[in-house]
Amino acid sequence: MSTSKPDSAGAPSPMSQGHKRIETGCSDPWPRRIACITSETTEMAFALGLGDRIVGVSGYAVRPPEARQKEKVAAFTSVRMDKIRELNPDLILGFSDLQKDIAKDLVAEGFNVFITNQRTLEEVGDAILATGRILGAEEKAKQIKQGFFDELDTLASKTKSFPAKPRVYFEEWDDPLISGIAWVSDLIERLGGEDVFAAKSKGKVAKHRTVSQEDVISVNPDIIIASWCGKKVQIEKIRSRAGWGKINAVRNHQIYEIKSTDILAPGLSLIHGARQMAEIFERYFASPPSSPNVFTLAPNARSTFRERT
């Protein structure tokens, strides 16, 4: 995590340095004008009940729906500096080491920047708390974190009766093949599966998680879940890869897609991906693998999912 450094004289409030705060007549020392330059931070700030303080969001933010009404100030690796200057936030929230250059430019402009870099489910919980603390909403953040993990535990409790752990290959990218990052691996294991490339999930950068087609054939997963960040998964392309016809997941029609917004953003949206993953595992044991079908999640899942064959 990183933030701009206070001056040597100290600061009377958390956001006293950097760009001058727009006066609101409020004595509240916490940030009043927040820019969220990722979908994760946008969702967290809104969940903390601070939507009225958010002046700008990432163009990739989709949750909650009201976030789409805010000014768009960033993509993932770029910001609209002119718009940031115009909105003059007193705190900018981001995520990932991939935003290090953005953070550097923003700090150079005099803005306060707070970046988290969570990789595991545990670190997602830490990021929720850290965000709540810096925004003056620590107690609410504790409740959100508890609710997040309570739902994961509820989903996990449904898989305890599985006769075995389905062996899962998660594909984050197709060329080169990139296996699942740590929080995805954590979800697989937590929900009753076995990540066939769990050791690679600990890699800090994507190139450490690359695998070959032969690697996947050799581990022979029971289930393949794909989520190609930023583009639609082509199930038939996966099925037709040379030699993949002998893989259990391909032979038994166990190839699925979970949208990247639900599984590749390490924040509260992971609950949507976790619900879908749990349903995939339940379906694997509940119906004959050779009988592909289309299904919709329960209403409280608030998203739809279908098996792709």
C-alpha beads as a LAMMPS data file, in Angstrom:
LAMMPS data file: protein, C-alpha beads

309 atoms
308 bonds

1 atom types
1 bond types

-500.0 500.0 xlo xhi
-500.0 500.0 ylo yhi
-500.0 500.0 zlo zhi

Masses

1 110.0

Atoms # bond

1 1 1 0.000 0.000 0.000
2 1 1 1.241 3.487 -0.710
3 1 1 0.161 7.009 -0.004
4 1 1 1.712 10.415 -0.399
5 1 1 4.047 11.375 2.444
6 1 1 2.991 14.118 4.900
7 1 1 5.325 17.041 5.349
8 1 1 7.778 17.094 8.248
9 1 1 5.674 19.488 10.258
10 1 1 2.916 16.916 10.598
11 1 1 -0.721 17.286 9.622
12 1 1 -3.743 18.341 11.649
13 1 1 -6.022 16.046 9.637
14 1 1 -5.607 12.963 7.434
15 1 1 -5.868 14.914 4.190
16 1 1 -4.324 18.293 4.972
17 1 1 -1.444 18.067 2.506
18 1 1 -1.521 18.002 -1.306
19 1 1 -4.120 19.928 -3.270
20 1 1 -6.163 22.402 -1.301
21 1 1 -9.457 20.991 -0.142
22 1 1 -12.584 22.617 -1.480
23 1 1 -14.206 24.220 1.533
24 1 1 -17.515 22.617 2.471
25 1 1 -18.167 24.249 5.804
26 1 1 -17.873 20.830 7.419
27 1 1 -15.480 20.094 10.301
28 1 1 -15.279 16.400 9.358
29 1 1 -11.516 15.707 8.948
30 1 1 -12.037 12.728 6.636
31 1 1 -11.892 12.908 2.823
32 1 1 -14.878 14.739 1.366
33 1 1 -14.030 14.433 -2.327
34 1 1 -12.938 10.927 -3.340
35 1 1 -11.838 9.666 -6.742
36 1 1 -11.799 5.886 -7.237
37 1 1 -9.652 4.835 -10.186
38 1 1 -10.534 1.122 -10.103
39 1 1 -13.756 -0.866 -9.915
40 1 1 -12.653 -2.465 -6.613
41 1 1 -12.215 0.832 -4.805
42 1 1 -15.415 2.251 -6.304
43 1 1 -17.448 -0.650 -4.979
44 1 1 -15.823 -0.494 -1.543
45 1 1 -16.400 3.246 -1.134
46 1 1 -20.054 2.930 -2.100
47 1 1 -20.505 -0.069 0.231
48 1 1 -19.124 2.070 3.049
49 1 1 -22.007 4.476 2.442
50 1 1 -19.799 7.211 0.987
51 1 1 -21.287 7.466 -2.477
52 1 1 -22.137 11.128 -1.977
53 1 1 -18.436 11.877 -1.466
54 1 1 -17.281 10.168 -4.653
55 1 1 -16.573 12.669 -7.421
56 1 1 -15.009 10.354 -10.000
57 1 1 -14.728 6.644 -10.819
58 1 1 -13.014 4.225 -13.155
59 1 1 -14.562 3.735 -16.576
60 1 1 -14.636 0.013 -15.752
61 1 1 -16.772 0.432 -12.628
62 1 1 -20.098 -1.389 -12.982
63 1 1 -21.172 -1.824 -9.366
64 1 1 -23.205 -0.417 -7.823
65 1 1 -25.333 0.890 -10.730
66 1 1 -25.246 4.448 -9.380
67 1 1 -21.483 4.490 -9.859
68 1 1 -22.103 4.770 -13.584
69 1 1 -23.560 8.218 -12.999
70 1 1 -20.267 9.571 -11.677
71 1 1 -17.594 11.305 -13.755
72 1 1 -15.227 8.840 -15.460
73 1 1 -11.668 9.747 -14.556
74 1 1 -9.583 6.655 -15.323
75 1 1 -9.091 3.428 -17.210
76 1 1 -6.957 0.822 -15.437
77 1 1 -3.517 2.085 -16.446
78 1 1 -4.325 5.676 -17.350
79 1 1 -6.089 8.674 -15.837
80 1 1 -7.699 11.788 -17.256
81 1 1 -5.412 14.228 -15.496
82 1 1 -7.389 17.207 -16.771
83 1 1 -10.561 15.812 -15.226
84 1 1 -8.755 14.956 -11.973
85 1 1 -7.516 18.522 -11.726
86 1 1 -11.012 19.838 -12.397
87 1 1 -12.633 17.641 -9.745
88 1 1 -9.807 18.297 -7.278
89 1 1 -10.289 15.233 -5.017
90 1 1 -8.671 15.228 -1.607
91 1 1 -8.063 11.472 -1.844
92 1 1 -7.580 9.121 -4.808
93 1 1 -8.071 5.378 -4.260
94 1 1 -6.509 2.762 -6.524
95 1 1 -5.468 -0.867 -6.710
96 1 1 -2.535 -2.848 -8.086
97 1 1 1.160 -2.436 -8.743
98 1 1 0.122 -1.839 -12.354
99 1 1 -1.025 1.615 -11.239
100 1 1 2.362 2.599 -9.836
101 1 1 3.061 5.012 -12.690
102 1 1 -0.387 6.591 -12.344
103 1 1 0.191 6.993 -8.611
104 1 1 3.575 8.596 -9.215
105 1 1 2.086 11.122 -11.656
106 1 1 -0.803 11.954 -9.331
107 1 1 1.474 12.456 -6.326
108 1 1 3.699 14.665 -8.462
109 1 1 0.603 16.789 -9.112
110 1 1 0.118 17.156 -5.361
111 1 1 -2.759 14.710 -4.904
112 1 1 -3.096 12.262 -2.025
113 1 1 -3.066 8.683 -3.339
114 1 1 -3.771 5.407 -1.554
115 1 1 -3.038 2.186 -3.454
116 1 1 -3.703 -1.355 -2.224
117 1 1 -2.176 -4.424 -3.874
118 1 1 -4.148 -7.393 -2.574
119 1 1 -3.448 -10.828 -4.051
120 1 1 -5.121 -13.288 -1.656
121 1 1 -8.577 -13.495 -0.120
122 1 1 -7.076 -12.567 3.243
123 1 1 -5.545 -9.479 1.678
124 1 1 -8.907 -8.565 0.137
125 1 1 -10.249 -8.441 3.694
126 1 1 -7.283 -6.300 4.734
127 1 1 -7.949 -3.916 1.826
128 1 1 -11.575 -3.516 2.899
129 1 1 -10.456 -2.557 6.412
130 1 1 -7.674 -0.263 5.212
131 1 1 -10.064 1.559 2.890
132 1 1 -12.582 1.974 5.678
133 1 1 -9.952 3.326 8.055
134 1 1 -8.586 5.931 5.667
135 1 1 -12.132 7.085 4.873
136 1 1 -13.183 7.277 8.527
137 1 1 -15.577 4.326 8.338
138 1 1 -13.679 1.571 10.138
139 1 1 -16.655 0.047 11.966
140 1 1 -18.667 -0.181 8.759
141 1 1 -15.661 -1.735 7.027
142 1 1 -15.436 -4.389 9.742
143 1 1 -19.097 -5.273 9.146
144 1 1 -18.573 -5.470 5.376
145 1 1 -15.521 -7.683 5.763
146 1 1 -17.378 -9.984 8.158
147 1 1 -20.348 -10.232 5.806
148 1 1 -18.049 -10.986 2.866
149 1 1 -16.367 -13.905 4.605
150 1 1 -19.593 -15.119 6.203
151 1 1 -21.112 -15.559 2.735
152 1 1 -18.017 -17.393 1.535
153 1 1 -18.331 -19.699 4.546
154 1 1 -22.005 -20.305 3.730
155 1 1 -21.118 -21.247 0.167
156 1 1 -18.294 -23.482 1.394
157 1 1 -20.600 -25.292 3.825
158 1 1 -22.628 -26.584 0.886
159 1 1 -19.622 -28.375 -0.575
160 1 1 -18.572 -30.309 2.514
161 1 1 -20.600 -33.328 1.413
162 1 1 -18.750 -33.660 -1.901
163 1 1 -17.412 -37.193 -2.358
164 1 1 -14.164 -35.764 -3.719
165 1 1 -12.529 -32.481 -4.672
166 1 1 -13.008 -31.609 -8.349
167 1 1 -9.658 -30.745 -9.903
168 1 1 -9.946 -27.292 -11.452
169 1 1 -7.946 -25.436 -14.081
170 1 1 -8.660 -21.717 -14.113
171 1 1 -7.594 -19.914 -17.294
172 1 1 -7.075 -16.170 -16.937
173 1 1 -5.727 -15.656 -20.452
174 1 1 -5.479 -17.715 -23.641
175 1 1 -2.270 -16.566 -25.365
176 1 1 -0.076 -17.329 -23.576
177 1 1 -2.051 -19.553 -21.239
178 1 1 -2.128 -17.953 -17.787
179 1 1 -3.487 -19.821 -14.766
180 1 1 -5.414 -18.331 -11.853
181 1 1 -4.082 -15.656 -9.516
182 1 1 -3.939 -16.257 -5.754
183 1 1 -7.420 -15.017 -4.826
184 1 1 -8.948 -17.278 -7.505
185 1 1 -6.940 -20.228 -6.221
186 1 1 -8.101 -19.392 -2.688
187 1 1 -11.729 -19.422 -3.848
188 1 1 -11.318 -22.770 -5.597
189 1 1 -9.854 -24.375 -2.491
190 1 1 -12.253 -22.660 -0.079
191 1 1 -15.294 -23.808 -2.045
192 1 1 -14.246 -27.448 -2.158
193 1 1 -12.140 -27.739 -5.292
194 1 1 -8.462 -28.377 -5.965
195 1 1 -6.517 -25.846 -8.012
196 1 1 -4.299 -27.907 -10.324
197 1 1 -1.822 -25.018 -10.543
198 1 1 -2.031 -23.806 -6.951
199 1 1 1.743 -23.395 -6.672
200 1 1 1.792 -21.020 -9.644
201 1 1 -1.003 -18.885 -8.182
202 1 1 1.505 -17.391 -5.757
203 1 1 3.380 -15.733 -8.612
204 1 1 3.438 -11.954 -8.174
205 1 1 3.162 -11.218 -11.890
206 1 1 1.272 -12.872 -14.741
207 1 1 4.383 -14.310 -16.418
208 1 1 4.981 -16.423 -13.317
209 1 1 1.610 -18.094 -13.867
210 1 1 2.049 -19.108 -17.505
211 1 1 1.475 -22.764 -18.388
212 1 1 1.784 -24.782 -21.580
213 1 1 -0.957 -26.725 -23.305
214 1 1 0.973 -29.875 -22.420
215 1 1 0.954 -28.833 -18.748
216 1 1 -2.836 -28.689 -18.742
217 1 1 -3.151 -32.019 -20.525
218 1 1 -0.813 -33.653 -18.001
219 1 1 -2.740 -32.443 -14.928
220 1 1 -6.042 -33.528 -16.539
221 1 1 -8.538 -31.217 -14.734
222 1 1 -12.134 -32.274 -14.112
223 1 1 -13.388 -28.696 -14.602
224 1 1 -12.092 -25.792 -16.670
225 1 1 -13.188 -22.279 -15.717
226 1 1 -12.067 -19.478 -18.024
227 1 1 -12.186 -15.725 -17.590
228 1 1 -10.196 -13.883 -20.227
229 1 1 -9.799 -10.432 -18.810
230 1 1 -11.395 -7.938 -21.167
231 1 1 -12.649 -10.336 -23.839
232 1 1 -15.233 -13.044 -24.315
233 1 1 -14.158 -16.625 -23.720
234 1 1 -14.343 -18.870 -26.797
235 1 1 -15.328 -22.264 -25.438
236 1 1 -15.001 -24.035 -28.775
237 1 1 -11.457 -22.705 -29.114
238 1 1 -10.601 -24.333 -25.788
239 1 1 -12.251 -27.620 -26.787
240 1 1 -10.414 -27.785 -30.109
241 1 1 -6.879 -27.311 -28.787
242 1 1 -4.564 -30.081 -29.915
243 1 1 -4.633 -33.025 -27.516
244 1 1 -7.232 -31.481 -25.209
245 1 1 -9.911 -33.978 -26.222
246 1 1 -8.438 -36.423 -23.720
247 1 1 -8.861 -33.987 -20.784
248 1 1 -11.717 -34.997 -18.432
249 1 1 -13.207 -31.498 -18.425
250 1 1 -13.374 -31.423 -22.219
251 1 1 -14.687 -34.980 -22.611
252 1 1 -17.376 -34.401 -19.970
253 1 1 -18.524 -30.928 -21.082
254 1 1 -17.206 -29.242 -17.948
255 1 1 -15.932 -25.981 -19.458
256 1 1 -17.352 -22.775 -18.013
257 1 1 -16.961 -19.022 -18.237
258 1 1 -17.183 -16.571 -15.354
259 1 1 -17.054 -12.930 -16.375
260 1 1 -13.913 -11.072 -15.375
261 1 1 -15.949 -8.429 -13.511
262 1 1 -17.086 -11.207 -11.165
263 1 1 -13.813 -13.048 -10.586
264 1 1 -10.786 -10.957 -11.598
265 1 1 -11.486 -7.845 -9.514
266 1 1 -10.252 -8.533 -5.944
267 1 1 -12.947 -6.755 -4.022
268 1 1 -16.567 -7.242 -3.049
269 1 1 -17.519 -8.438 -6.553
270 1 1 -15.713 -11.701 -5.838
271 1 1 -18.908 -12.805 -4.114
272 1 1 -20.598 -12.965 -7.531
273 1 1 -17.826 -15.163 -8.882
274 1 1 -17.833 -17.317 -5.755
275 1 1 -21.567 -17.998 -6.119
276 1 1 -21.081 -19.101 -9.692
277 1 1 -18.072 -21.244 -8.851
278 1 1 -19.942 -22.971 -6.021
279 1 1 -22.830 -23.708 -8.384
280 1 1 -20.429 -25.166 -10.938
281 1 1 -19.034 -27.516 -8.295
282 1 1 -22.508 -28.521 -7.108
283 1 1 -23.617 -29.218 -10.680
284 1 1 -20.525 -31.313 -11.301
285 1 1 -21.590 -33.786 -8.630
286 1 1 -25.365 -33.424 -9.030
287 1 1 -25.734 -34.376 -12.705
288 1 1 -24.036 -36.790 -15.106
289 1 1 -20.947 -35.049 -16.539
290 1 1 -21.880 -36.159 -20.059
291 1 1 -25.183 -34.242 -19.965
292 1 1 -24.447 -30.534 -20.505
293 1 1 -27.228 -28.165 -19.574
294 1 1 -28.081 -24.503 -19.256
295 1 1 -28.972 -23.058 -15.891
296 1 1 -29.532 -19.828 -14.005
297 1 1 -28.354 -19.005 -10.512
298 1 1 -30.819 -18.568 -7.688
299 1 1 -32.494 -15.118 -7.570
300 1 1 -30.402 -13.944 -4.635
301 1 1 -27.256 -14.433 -6.700
302 1 1 -28.242 -11.372 -8.759
303 1 1 -26.423 -12.608 -11.840
304 1 1 -26.929 -15.267 -14.483
305 1 1 -24.610 -18.004 -15.549
306 1 1 -24.737 -20.771 -18.085
307 1 1 -22.577 -23.729 -18.861
308 1 1 -20.716 -23.256 -22.131
309 1 1 -20.196 -26.333 -24.320

Bonds

1 1 1 2
2 1 2 3
3 1 3 4
4 1 4 5
5 1 5 6
6 1 6 7
7 1 7 8
8 1 8 9
9 1 9 10
10 1 10 11
11 1 11 12
12 1 12 13
13 1 13 14
14 1 14 15
15 1 15 16
16 1 16 17
17 1 17 18
18 1 18 19
19 1 19 20
20 1 20 21
21 1 21 22
22 1 22 23
23 1 23 24
24 1 24 25
25 1 25 26
26 1 26 27
27 1 27 28
28 1 28 29
29 1 29 30
30 1 30 31
31 1 31 32
32 1 32 33
33 1 33 34
34 1 34 35
35 1 35 36
36 1 36 37
37 1 37 38
38 1 38 39
39 1 39 40
40 1 40 41
41 1 41 42
42 1 42 43
43 1 43 44
44 1 44 45
45 1 45 46
46 1 46 47
47 1 47 48
48 1 48 49
49 1 49 50
50 1 50 51
51 1 51 52
52 1 52 53
53 1 53 54
54 1 54 55
55 1 55 56
56 1 56 57
57 1 57 58
58 1 58 59
59 1 59 60
60 1 60 61
61 1 61 62
62 1 62 63
63 1 63 64
64 1 64 65
65 1 65 66
66 1 66 67
67 1 67 68
68 1 68 69
69 1 69 70
70 1 70 71
71 1 71 72
72 1 72 73
73 1 73 74
74 1 74 75
75 1 75 76
76 1 76 77
77 1 77 78
78 1 78 79
79 1 79 80
80 1 80 81
81 1 81 82
82 1 82 83
83 1 83 84
84 1 84 85
85 1 85 86
86 1 86 87
87 1 87 88
88 1 88 89
89 1 89 90
90 1 90 91
91 1 91 92
92 1 92 93
93 1 93 94
94 1 94 95
95 1 95 96
96 1 96 97
97 1 97 98
98 1 98 99
99 1 99 100
100 1 100 101
101 1 101 102
102 1 102 103
103 1 103 104
104 1 104 105
105 1 105 106
106 1 106 107
107 1 107 108
108 1 108 109
109 1 109 110
110 1 110 111
111 1 111 112
112 1 112 113
113 1 113 114
114 1 114 115
115 1 115 116
116 1 116 117
117 1 117 118
118 1 118 119
119 1 119 120
120 1 120 121
121 1 121 122
122 1 122 123
123 1 123 124
124 1 124 125
125 1 125 126
126 1 126 127
127 1 127 128
128 1 128 129
129 1 129 130
130 1 130 131
131 1 131 132
132 1 132 133
133 1 133 134
134 1 134 135
135 1 135 136
136 1 136 137
137 1 137 138
138 1 138 139
139 1 139 140
140 1 140 141
141 1 141 142
142 1 142 143
143 1 143 144
144 1 144 145
145 1 145 146
146 1 146 147
147 1 147 148
148 1 148 149
149 1 149 150
150 1 150 151
151 1 151 152
152 1 152 153
153 1 153 154
154 1 154 155
155 1 155 156
156 1 156 157
157 1 157 158
158 1 158 159
159 1 159 160
160 1 160 161
161 1 161 162
162 1 162 163
163 1 163 164
164 1 164 165
165 1 165 166
166 1 166 167
167 1 167 168
168 1 168 169
169 1 169 170
170 1 170 171
171 1 171 172
172 1 172 173
173 1 173 174
174 1 174 175
175 1 175 176
176 1 176 177
177 1 177 178
178 1 178 179
179 1 179 180
180 1 180 181
181 1 181 182
182 1 182 183
183 1 183 184
184 1 184 185
185 1 185 186
186 1 186 187
187 1 187 188
188 1 188 189
189 1 189 190
190 1 190 191
191 1 191 192
192 1 192 193
193 1 193 194
194 1 194 195
195 1 195 196
196 1 196 197
197 1 197 198
198 1 198 199
199 1 199 200
200 1 200 201
201 1 201 202
202 1 202 203
203 1 203 204
204 1 204 205
205 1 205 206
206 1 206 207
207 1 207 208
208 1 208 209
209 1 209 210
210 1 210 211
211 1 211 212
212 1 212 213
213 1 213 214
214 1 214 215
215 1 215 216
216 1 216 217
217 1 217 218
218 1 218 219
219 1 219 220
220 1 220 221
221 1 221 222
222 1 222 223
223 1 223 224
224 1 224 225
225 1 225 226
226 1 226 227
227 1 227 228
228 1 228 229
229 1 229 230
230 1 230 231
231 1 231 232
232 1 232 233
233 1 233 234
234 1 234 235
235 1 235 236
236 1 236 237
237 1 237 238
238 1 238 239
239 1 239 240
240 1 240 241
241 1 241 242
242 1 242 243
243 1 243 244
244 1 244 245
245 1 245 246
246 1 246 247
247 1 247 248
248 1 248 249
249 1 249 250
250 1 250 251
251 1 251 252
252 1 252 253
253 1 253 254
254 1 254 255
255 1 255 256
256 1 256 257
257 1 257 258
258 1 258 259
259 1 259 260
260 1 260 261
261 1 261 262
262 1 262 263
263 1 263 264
264 1 264 265
265 1 265 266
266 1 266 267
267 1 267 268
268 1 268 269
269 1 269 270
270 1 270 271
271 1 271 272
272 1 272 273
273 1 273 274
274 1 274 275
275 1 275 276
276 1 276 277
277 1 277 278
278 1 278 279
279 1 279 280
280 1 280 281
281 1 281 282
282 1 282 283
283 1 283 284
284 1 284 285
285 1 285 286
286 1 286 287
287 1 287 288
288 1 288 289
289 1 289 290
290 1 290 291
291 1 291 292
292 1 292 293
293 1 293 294
294 1 294 295
295 1 295 296
296 1 296 297
297 1 297 298
298 1 298 299
299 1 299 300
300 1 300 301
301 1 301 302
302 1 302 303
303 1 303 304
304 1 304 305
305 1 305 306
306 1 306 307
307 1 307 308
308 1 308 309
